[in-house]
Amino acid sequence: MKPISSCRAFADITHHDTRQDVTPKMVLHFGVMPGQTVSWRIAVDSDLRADKARLWLTRSISSYDHWLVPGDVIRLVRGERVWLSTDADIAAEVSLTSSYVPTGNPLGRMFSRLFVLGS
């Protein structure tokens, strides 16, 4: 099992200007390669979205496994541990979206807000 830090990832900080939600959002994009399993503990409530390929998700707070198809979104809760994998021949693309709260250096703290690696 590889930690998520071994994945290629990039982030995008956007501001959604709608009447319902004017809070800036932070979106982290990464891929899960075929045969790879990634795991981490969620540091902040986030929405996980599957794209490009079917994604297998196991959550420490649930006794069920989830198969997400491209376009599916599931809410992850701070403190839970998750495991992701794919059975596809291509990388599954994943995005995590959370509320953005600036704290000093936003890019430097971005990953520490979303992931608590190795815990």
ZIBELDA-V484448 format. One record per helix or strand of 2 or more residues. SS is the DSSP state (hx for helix, st for strand). FROM is the first residue (numbers start at 0). TO is the last residue. If there is no record, write none. Layout:
# ZIBELDA-V484448
ss = (SS & SS)
from = (FROM & FROM)
to = (TO & TO)
This chain:
# ZIBELDA-V484448
ss = (st & hx & st & st & st & st & st & st & st & st & st & hx & st)
from = (1 & 3 & 8 & 23 & 37 & 45 & 54 & 64 & 72 & 80 & 91 & 105 & 114)
to = (2 & 5 & 14 & 31 & 41 & 50 & 58 & 67 & 75 & 84 & 98 & 113 & 115)
